[in-house]
Amino acid sequence: MPASEPTIVATSMGYFSRRRGPWDARPSQLFDHMAELAQAGDAPRVCYLGQAVGDQPTGLTVFYGAFANTRYRASHLALFPMPTVDDIRAHLLAQDIVWVGGGSVANLCAVWRVHGLPEILHECWQAGVVLGGVSAGSICWHAGGATDSYGPDLRAFTDGLGWLPYGNGVHYDSEEQRRPLMHRLVADGTLPTSHCTDDGVGLIYRGTRLAEAVADRPDVAAYELVRADDGTVRETRIEPRLLPAGPDGR
């Protein structure tokens, strides 16, 4: 059964690393929540899109390793050097969850547009497939955000899909350039009212409404940045709901 209304989950979260290192991952309890939002049943279908890192094989290794021996039916869509499925639309519409990895949001959106992905993903969103992602996979659904797509010094990105009419700031507590740049971009009107996430936090949008913030760990938060009439920015902390651990301890 599809989600009861169009749903996007925009995050600075996704996997937990295990003891063997960052490539040995397991999905956080966020995915169980997304499956619940999708009304997916006992065997949710999740498809990974890794165009933000050029469909690097390491991304696929992490994704398939994370979902091995879980109840999820995992698949992926790569676009380099050519699409890996014959019918992109049919494949994505058949999913419960589409998960977009991090990397370069500028390159992600450009490649998607070449292949007609925005129109297909919008149809999926409206049909009840839960769309989600981390970092670049969070910013892409919004008007824009702060990005390292152009180099290590963060810059504005304003060419997102724009289905969510806000700016989006990711890794708000872990990368020192993020917070001051998001404040400047909202203050000067480069970005509209913006929603930001500490690492471990996700934003749940039902339609274009921010329904709630969720977290996979304590002592983190989301934030809303609003430009005042005098050009200053008001930052309001949004306390997230801590998601319960999954049945296997996630």
Sequence and secondary structure as in RCSB ss.txt:
>XXXX:A:sequence
MPASEPTIVATSMGYFSRRRGPWDARPSQLFDHMAELAQAGDAPRVCYLGQAVGDQPTGLTVFYGAFANTRYRAS
HLALFPMPTVDDIRAHLLAQDIVWVGGGSVANLCAVWRVHGLPEILHECWQAGVVLGGVSAGSICWHAGGATDSY
GPDLRAFTDGLGWLPYGNGVHYDSEEQRRPLMHRLVADGTLPTSHCTDDGVGLIYRGTRLAEAVADRPDVAAYEL
VRADDGTVRETRIEPRLLPAGPDGR
>XXXX:A:secstr
   SS EEEEES  EEEETTEEEEEEE THHHHHHHHTT TTS EEEEE GGGTT HHHHHHHHHHHTTSS EEE
EE  SSS SSS HHHHHHT SEEEE  S HHHHHHHHHHTTHHHHHHHHHHHT EEEEETHHHHTTEEEEEE TT
SSS EEE  S  SEEEEEE STTTSTTHHHHHHHHHHTTSS SEEEE TTEEEEEETTEEEEEEESSSS  EEEE
EE TTS EEEEEE  EE    TT  
